[in-house]
Amino acid sequence: MVRKAVNVFVSHPLNRDWPEESLRQVNEVSPRVKLKDVSELVLAERAGDTAAQAELDAILPEAEIYYGMIAPKDLIKRAPNLKWIQTPLAGVDFYLKPDIINSPVVLTNARFHGTQIREIVFNLMLMLARQSYQHFRFQQEKKWQLIMPSLLYEKTIGILGMGNIGQAVAKVSKAFDMRVMVMRARPDIQNKYVDVTLPPEGLPEILAQAAFLAVILPLTPVTRKLIGEKELRMMKPTAYLINVARGGLDDEPALIPALKEKWIAGAGLDVFATEPLPADSELWDLPNVIISPHNAGLRSDYYDIATKMFCKNLKLYLSGKPLINVIDKQKGY
């Protein structure tokens, strides 16, 4: 019996071209796979190209599987035969539109970010504790000036979110002899690297005690602007905010005065409400802020690992087996 072809549409990851090796991996999963790269069409449509839109309208009904970060507008309506979407990212907020949430289409993500994100969390924490940003400024000025650093040793880290990334951060925190407090939806689940586990209602207790607050949550209607003025004022004036998850988790209009007026000591920010961060944002000029351009989750072999995870899921799909890393679209993670 000849088994039917499965049309797999792929689009750019992070606005870059797919490496040829990644596309080859997908093609080699099975002779049934019929791969179509719609990256340029999707980007052109988003830029207002009506010809690209018309071409997508003509071919999207063929799509059974969609793999990529960037999706066409109104994907569910335009791809009536779509069964499954996988993003090469950990965050799925881009896909949590009402049409996708309310559809039977399965949504999966890539979960291998713990290693790289825990490293940037500690990179930011160490730079802030040791005021490395001041050293960089003094170096440019050829100025020899001692700075009295603080340590991570025996400090309390508050981790908001205990998925794979939060667990990885907790493990390294213990290696630095830190006290670890976490907020998680299931506080009954314990972790050997955690000293205190609290439900979301326990956030004020974490805010009051944390020397470093690491925000590692998915962006959902519940978590949006979780860290606002009230929460920032609950933090110690010596505390630092680390956000490597999504910009919408903190309230930037409240964060800016918190940093300028020293409600908190500083922040390490990899994500922002508007990206790229606008040139006129006051965050750029604040001396107690370290900014990186939403690259905490990246690594040199990112696309290779993400595609291998997709191919593993694709093999399961073709075999009629349950997929891994399935998202609860109502919860958003």
N, C-alpha and C positions, 0 to 999 in steps of 0.2 A: 504494500500500500504506500503510495506517495503521500507524504505528509506536507501540508500546506506551508508556504513560505511565511515568515514572520518579518514584517516590515519594521525596522528599527530606525528611527530618526534621531540624529544627534545634532547638538548645537554647541557653540563655543563654550568652553569653561572659562569664566573670568575674563571674557572679551579677548581671548587669545586663540590662536589656531590649535586645533587638536594635533598633537604629534602624530606622524604617520604610523609610528609603532602602536599607538593606542587604537587607531582605527583598524589596524591589522589584527590586533588581539580580538576585537569584537567580531570581525569577519570570520575569524578562525574558530569561533565557538561552535558553529554548525553550518552545514551547507544550506540549512533552512533560512538562515539570517540574510536578509536583504537590507543592506545598510545605505542610508541616504543622509548625507551631511547637508543640513539646511542652515548652517551657521550664517552665511553671507545673506541669505534671504531674510532671516529673522532680524539681523542687525539693520538691514536696509529698510525693512518694514517699520522698525522702531524709529528710524530716521525720517519716516514720512514717504517712503517710496511706494507709490500706488501699484506699480508694475510688480514689485516684489510681493505685495499683499495679494494681488490677483494670482500670482504663481503659487503662493502658499495655499490659497483657497482651493486651488485645483488639486494639490497633492496631499494636503493634510488628511483627507478622508481615508487615505491608505495607511496611515500610521497606527500601529498597534502598541508600540513601545516608544517612549520619548526619553532620551538621556541627555542631560545638559543643564546648565545653570539658567540660561536665557531661553524663555519660551515665547512662542507667538501669543499675541493677544487673543482672548476668547478661545483658548485652546480646546476646551471641552466641546463647545458648540461647533468648532471647525474641524474637529477630529472625532467624529462619532464612533469610530471603531477603536479608539484608544482604550487600552486596558491597564497600562502601568507607566508610571513616571519615576525615573530615578535621577536625583541630583548628585553631582560629584562633590557637593558641599555637605557639611554637617547641618547647617541651618536650612530650614525649609520655608521660612516666612514668605519668600518670593512666590511660592506655589500655594500658599494658603488663601486663595481667593474663594469667594462663596461658591462659584461654579465647580471648582475642583473639590472643595470640602464636601459639598452635597452630592457629588457624583460617586459611582462605584469604582472609579479609577483608583488603583492602589498607588500609594506614594511611598517611596523608600529613599533613604539618604546614605551617605558615606560616613562611616564612623571609624576614623583612625587618627583623630586630631590630638589625642591626649599627649603624645610625645612632644610634638612641636609647640603646642600651646603652653604646656607646663614650663617649657624652657623660656618662652617670652615672658610669662608671668614672673618667673624668678629673675630674668634679666631686668625687667622694669622695677621690681621690688628692690633689687640690689642697687640699681642706679639711683633710685630715689633715696634709699637709706644712706648710701654713701655719697649722695649729692654729686654724682658723676657729671651731671649736666653743668655744674659749676666748674668742675675740672676742665671740661671741654672749652668753656668760655675763657678760663684763665690761660689755657694753652694757646688759644688764638691770640690772646693779648700778651703772650710771653711773660706771664705773671706767675711768680712762685709764691703760692699762698696755701697754708695748711687749712684743711677743713676737718672739723671734728665729726666723724661719721657716727651713725647709730647702727645697730646690728639687727639681724633677723632673729638671732639667738634668744630664745625664751619669750619672743613676742607672740601675740595672738593673731592668727590669720583667720578671717571670716570668709568662708567659701559659700557663695550663693549658687547652688546647683551641684548635684552629685552624680552626674552622668559619668561617662568614661573620662572626660576631661577633668572634672572636679576630683574624681578619685586619683587621677595621676598627680594633680597638684597637691592633694593631701599627703600622698606618699612622699613626695620630695620635701614637703614642709616638715615632716617628721625627721628627715635626714638633716635638716637645719636646726633641729631641736626646738621647733616652734610648737605652740599650743594651737590646736586645730578645732575651730568651731564651724559647723556647717548648717546650712538651711536646706532642707529637702522636703519634697511633697510626702515622702514616706519615711517619717522619722523613726519608724520601728526597724528599718533596715540599718544595721550597724556596720561599721568599717573599722578595722584594727588600727588605722592611722588617724582616727578621729577621736578627740577627747569629748566633745559635746555635740550632739545632734538635736536640732530643733525643727519644728514645723514652720511654715511660713509665718504663723502668728508670733514666732520667737525672733523675728527680724530685729525688733528694737534692742533685744538683749545682745545680739551679735554686734549691732552698730555701736553700742555703748562700750564694748570691750575690745573690738578689733583694732589692731595697729595697722593692719592692711586688710582691705575689703576687696576680694577678688570676685567679680561678677562674671559668672559662667553659666548663664541661663538662656534658654530659647526665648525668642521674642514672641509673645502671645498677647492677646487682649488683657490677660491677668497680670503679666509682667511688665507691660509697657509703662515707662516712667516710674518704675518701682522705686528708684532712688531719686527722690525729689527734694524740695527744700526742707520739708519736715525731717526726712531721713538724714540729709546731710548735716543738719543741726544736731542730730543725735550722736554723730560721730565725734571722736576726740579731735581736738585741734592739732594733735600730733599724728593723726591717722592719714593714710593714703588710700585713694580709690584706684583700683585696677579694673578696667573694663576691656575685655578681649572677646566679648560675645556679640552684642549688637548695640548700635548707638542709641536706639530707642529705649533701652533699659534705664538710662539715666536721663534726667531732664536738663538738657544743656543750658537753657536760660537760667536755671537755678544753680547749676554747677559753676558757671562763670563767676558770679559774685562769691560763691563759697570758696573758690580758689583765690580770688583777688583780695577778699576780706579775711582770709585765713580761718574760715570756719574749720577747714581741714588743711593739712600740711601740703598736699600736692596730689597729683594724679598721673597715672600712666594710661594713656588712651590709644587703643588700636582701632576703635570703631566710633562712628559719628552718625548723628541723625541725618545729615546730608553728606553724601560722599561723591566725589572728593570733597574734603573739607574746604568750604569757601575761603578765598584769600582774605576776605575781610572779617573772618571769625577772630574774636579776641583770644581764643585758645592758643593761636599761633604765637602770640607775644607774651604769654604768661610765663614767668621764669620758673615756676614750680610745676610745670607740665611737660611730660615727655610724650611726643606724638609719633605714631607709626601709621602707615597708610593701609590699614586693614589687611595686614599680611601675617598675622599671628598664626594662622592655620596653614601657611604655605611651607613647602619644603622642596628641595631640588627634584625629588622623585615623585612629586604629588600626583601628576597625571597618570603615571604608571600604576601607582597604588590604587587610585580611584577607579581606573578602568579595570584593573584586576578584580576589584570588588563588584563592579557592575557585571563583568563576565561571569563571576561566580553566581550571581543572582540570575543572570540570563540562562545559565545552564539549568538552574532550578526551575525557572519559568517554562523552559522548553520541555522539561520532564514532568510538568504538572505538579511540582512540589511547592510547599509554602516558601515565600521569599523571606530573606533576612532583612533586618533593619527597617521593618515596616513602621510607618508613622501613624499615630493616632491623630487623624486630621482634626478632630474636635478639640483635642488637648493642644495640638501644635508641636508635639515631640514624640 
